[in-house]
């Protein structure tokens, strides 16, 4: 049995159910991503010579072999196929490693570049990416903005590409990975909406298929959030500063480098820096200020 989904503007045909993806009911295109179980028992390996290793993976420009010991080996090829050699019968666990790393590899192989970011839509329907290091508060900020009437577009990954001269972001996944403290201090979702994340302790996965935005949205701007000092601070960044911020927030950037995609990435980053504003958003490191931060962003950035 095959399951059909869509994510990142791609159609995905999978041997295993993927609860965190949107279902797809259209015609089946030739250019689709296949997720296949391989139960042959043969060892998966790269066909071409590897260019390097990173994150328990072997990489070249067309292939990537990602190994999660005790779970599965994932062989990813040509932006079209994820072949899974399972070591467990837990289908949910097998699928848990596909959303982030495996799909990022598929996108890189297609010269598409996902950012480690959350995203909300402003009142004109444009997307604002919220980037920053892990634990900076990307998801919490997005959820607090959604409480103020802004639409949650994505959590954890945002893909931006150039379409017809415009910077567009296709829908990603109707799933939000929310840490325990954040879950207790937000009103966008009920605590009962989530289930414990299977690949990361202390995180709850919340599914929001019924409110998920299914159309691509134009990029409106980028917010770079950091924890620092004792006061909220919001100021504009230059395009040079914005370039550095974006480059540092590409998901799994080392894979991209091993695949030799830096030149194509630079062209995209340069276009983003030319066309949209960048804002630095600093929140205090010592006290929770998400309510006040959301108000400040609402009044000074998104209005």
N, C-alpha and C positions, 0 to 999 in steps of 0.2 A: 504494500500500500504506500502511495506517495501523498505527501501533504504539500500544498501550494501556499506560498507566502510572498509578501513584498516588503522590501526594506532598502533604503538608500537608492530608490529608483530602479531597483533590480527585481526580477522575478526569481524566486527561489523554490526549487523542487527538492523536497527532503524526504529521506527514508524514516526520519524520526520526527515526532511532534515538537514544535517550538512555540511554547505558550506565549512567549514574549514578543512574537512577531504578529503583524497583521495578516490575516488571511487574504488570499488572492483568488478571484473568480473569473478573470478574463481569459482570453485566448492564450495559449501557451507559446511564447516566442522561442525562436531558435537560440537567441542569445540569453541564456538564463544560467543561474548558478545551481549546480547539483550538489546535494549533501547525501553521500552514499555510505552505507555501512559495508565494510570489507571484512568478511568472516572467513577468508581463505586460510588464515593462519600464517601467511607469508609475511616476512618482515618488510615494512614500508621503507623506501629509501629514495633519495634524489636520483634522477636520471642524469642530469648534468652535474658538473663539478660544483661543489659549494663555494661560495664567496666568503662565508664567515658564519659565526655562531653567535646567538644572543637569545636570552630568555628561554633556555632549554630548546632552542631551535637551530636547525641548519637551513641556510638561506642561499639562493642564487637569484638571478634576475627573473626567472620564470617559476620557480618552485620554492616551497617552504615546508619543512617537516617539523612540526611542533609536538613535543613529547610531554605528556602529563602522566607521570608514572603512577600505575595502579588504576588509571582511568582510561586513557586511550592515547594513541598516536594519531595525529591529524596531518594528512598530506594534502597540501593546497597547491593547485597548479593553474597557471594561465588565467587567473581571474574567473575561472569557470567551474572549478570542482574542489570540493572538500571531501576527501576520502578518509573515513574513520575506521581505524582498527581498534575495536573496543577490548578493554580488560575488565569491564564491569557490565552488569545487566541493568544498571540504574540509568534509564534513558534520560531522565531529567539532568543527571550529573553529566552525561555525555554532551547534552545540548548546552549546558551552562558555559562551556569554554568556547562555544561558537560565536556568541554575540559580540564579544570584544576582540579577542586576538585573531580568531580565524577569519572573521568577516573583515577585520582591518587588513589582513594579508590579502584577501580577495580584492579589496579596494585598491591597495597599493599596486597590485599587479595590473590593475586597469588604469593606473595613473590617476587615481582618485585619492583624496587625502582627508581622513576624518580627524577632527580636532577633539581633544579631551576637554569637553565643555558641556554646560547645560545651555538651554535656550528658551527664551520667552518671546512672544509676539507683542509688539507695541500696539497702540490703539489704531494705527494705520495698517496693521497686519504685516509689518516687517519684522524680521527676526533679529534679535539681539543675542549674540553669543556671550556667555559668561565663562571666562577662562581663568585658570589659576592652578596652583599646585594642589595635590591631594590634601584634603582637610582644610582648604582655604575657605570653603563655604559656598561653593558653586550651587550645589543642589538646594541648600538652605535658602540662599538668596532667591533662587528661581521660585521656590515654593512660597516664600513670603510675598514676592511680587504677584504670584497667581492669586493670593488672598486679596490683593488690591485691584483685581480685575484684569490682570494681564494673563494671557493664555500660555500655559506650559506647552512648549513644543517638543522638547527632548531633554533627556537626562544622560549625562556621561559622554555621549558621542554626538557630534554635529558634523555633517559632511557639507562642504561648500564647494561648488564648482561654477565655471563660467558657462552660461547658456545664452546664446544670442546677444552677447555683450553685457549681460546682467549677471550678478553674483547670486546664485540660487542655492537653496538648501532643501534637498528632498527629505521626506519624512524618514525617521530612523526606526525606533521601536516604541511601542506603547507600554513601556516598562520603566519604572524609576527605582533605582537602588538607593535606599535611604538609610542612613545610620540611625542607631537607636535613639540618641539624644535629639537628633533632628526630627525624627518621627513623633516624639513626644511634645515637640514645640512648634507644630504646624497644624493648620486646619484644612489644607487642601484635600487630604485623604484621611480616612478613618483608620485607626490602628488595626481594626479588623479587616481592612482591605488587603493587608500584606501577608506574605509568607516568608519565612527565613530564607535568605539567599543561600544557595547550596555551595557556592564557590568562595564565599567570603564571610567569615564569622562577624557578627555584630551588625550586619546589614539586612534590611528587609526589602524584598522585592514587591513593589506595588504595580498592578496592571491597570491601565486606564484606556482600554480599547474603546469604551463608549464615549470618550471625550478627546480621542486622539485626532490631531490635525493630519489629514491624509493628502493635502496638496503641498507642493513645493512652495517655499516662501523666499522672497527676496531679502538679502542680508541688509540690515539697517545700520548695524554698528557692533562694536566689540567692547565689553567691559572686562578689565583685568582686575580680579579681586585678590587682595592680600590681607593677611593678619599682621598688624604692626602697631605699636604704640598704644595710646589710650583714648584716641579721638577718631571719629569718622572723618575721612578726608576724601574728596572727589575732585579730580582735575583732569583736563584733557591731556592726552599724550600726542607726541609728534608721530609722523609716519615712520621715522627711523625707529623710535621706541616701539611702535606697533609691530614692526617687522620682527623685532627680537621676541616680543611677547608671543606672536603667532608661531614662530619657529620652535619655541620651547614648549608649545602646547599641542604639537602634532602627536597623536596617539602612536606609541611604539615607534618613535622616530628612527631608532637604530635599524629596524628592519628596512625602512624606506631607504636608508643610506646604503645598506648592503645590496639592495636591489638596483642601485644606481638611478634613483628617481629624483635626485636633488634639483636638477635643472628645471624639470617640469614643475616641481613644488615652488621654486623661486618665482616662476612666472605667475603662479596663482597668488602667492603672498604679495607680490608687487602690485597686482591688480587690486587686491583687497585694501592695501595701504593707500592706494590712490583714491579709492572710491568711497570708503566709509570712515566715520570717526572712531577714535579709540579713547576710552576713558580709563583712568586709574581709579579704583575704588578700594579704599583702605578701611578695614574694620578693626576695632580694638582687639588686641590679642588676649586680654585678661577677663573681659566680661562679655556675655552674649548681648548683642545689640541688633539683632536681625530686624526687629520691628522698625527701629529708628533708621536703619540702613535702607530698608525698602522704601520708607517715606522719602529719604534724601535722594535715592535713585529716581523715584517717581517724579519728584519735583525738579531735579536738576539735570537729568539725563534723558528721560523718556518722554517728557512733555513736549 
